[in-house]
Amino acid sequence: MKNNQKRLNSLLRFLLPLFIFSLPLVHAADLNSTITEGEKAQFDQILVPVMKIYNFVKYTASVIAVLAMLFAGISYMFSGNDIKKRDTAKNMATYVVIGLVIIWAAPFVVTLLIS
């Protein structure tokens, strides 16, 4: 308990001055400026490798998720009367589905937030 409080106090000692010194920078930002076509093209050019990395991660995670779902299904089938193994397999399948939804829905959420 005391160790957690020490960590929290040291974290707050670090974040509070950082927040205080960054406040003028945030206040000085002009949020009403429009984006020119050149800036938009430059941003789109930066996004190309980011999207390649995202697609690689998305499809790799999907393949791993299929293998994890297969393992969870086999574990569930062979759990027999062991409730702990059955619950572990159900939780694994649930977390795999939640992870896939997050990974595949991320671009839609970002698009929704931007527009």
C-alpha positions in Angstrom: 0.0 0.0 0.0 2.7 2.5 0.9 4.8 1.5 -2.1 1.8 2.3 -4.4 1.3 5.7 -2.7 5.0 6.4 -3.2 4.8 5.6 -6.9 1.7 7.7 -7.2 3.3 10.7 -5.5 6.4 10.5 -7.6 4.3 10.2 -10.7 2.3 13.3 -9.7 5.5 15.2 -8.9 6.6 14.5 -12.5 3.3 15.1 -14.3 2.2 18.3 -12.5 5.2 20.5 -13.5 5.0 19.0 -17.0 1.3 19.9 -17.2 1.9 23.4 -15.8 4.7 24.2 -18.3 2.9 22.8 -21.3 -0.3 24.8 -20.6 0.9 28.0 -22.3 1.8 26.0 -25.4 -1.7 24.4 -25.6 -3.3 27.8 -25.0 -1.3 29.4 -27.8 -2.4 26.8 -30.4 -4.6 28.1 -33.1 -7.4 25.6 -33.5 -9.4 27.6 -36.0 -6.8 27.6 -38.8 -7.7 25.8 -42.1 -5.5 23.2 -43.7 -4.1 23.9 -47.2 -4.0 21.4 -50.0 -0.2 21.1 -49.7 -0.4 20.4 -46.0 -3.1 17.8 -46.6 -1.0 16.1 -49.3 2.0 16.1 -47.0 -0.1 14.5 -44.2 -1.4 11.9 -46.6 2.1 11.1 -47.7 3.1 10.6 -44.0 0.1 8.3 -43.5 1.1 5.8 -46.2 3.8 3.9 -44.2 1.7 4.2 -41.1 -1.2 2.5 -42.9 1.1 -0.2 -44.2 2.3 -0.9 -40.7 -1.3 -0.9 -39.4 -2.5 -3.3 -42.1 0.5 -5.7 -41.3 -0.4 -5.6 -37.6 -4.1 -6.1 -38.3 -3.7 -9.1 -40.5 -1.0 -10.7 -38.4 -3.2 -10.2 -35.3 -6.1 -11.8 -37.2 -4.0 -14.9 -38.0 -2.9 -15.2 -34.4 -6.5 -14.7 -33.3 -7.7 -17.6 -35.5 -5.0 -19.8 -33.9 -6.0 -18.6 -30.4 -9.7 -19.3 -31.1 -8.8 -22.7 -32.4 -6.8 -23.4 -29.2 -9.7 -22.0 -27.1 -12.2 -24.2 -28.9 -10.1 -27.3 -28.5 -9.5 -26.5 -24.9 -13.2 -26.1 -24.3 -14.0 -29.4 -26.0 -11.5 -31.3 -24.0 -12.2 -29.6 -20.7 -14.6 -32.3 -19.7 -16.1 -31.6 -16.3 -13.3 -29.2 -15.2 -15.1 -25.9 -14.8 -11.8 -23.9 -14.4 -10.5 -25.1 -17.8 -13.9 -24.4 -19.4 -14.0 -20.8 -18.0 -10.4 -20.3 -19.1 -11.3 -21.3 -22.7 -14.4 -19.1 -22.6 -12.4 -16.1 -21.4 -9.7 -16.7 -24.0 -12.3 -16.7 -26.8 -14.0 -13.6 -25.4 -10.7 -11.7 -25.2 -9.8 -12.7 -28.7 -13.1 -11.4 -30.1 -12.7 -8.2 -28.1 -9.2 -7.7 -29.4 -10.3 -8.3 -33.0 -13.1 -5.8 -32.7 -10.8 -3.2 -31.4 -8.1 -3.8 -34.1 -10.6 -3.8 -37.0 -12.8 -1.0 -35.7 -9.9 1.4 -34.9 -9.8 3.1 -38.4 -13.6 3.7 -38.3 -13.4 5.2 -34.8 -10.5 7.5 -35.8 -12.4 8.6 -38.9 -15.5 9.2 -36.8 -13.5 11.3 -34.3 -11.8 13.4 -37.0 -14.9 14.3 -39.0 
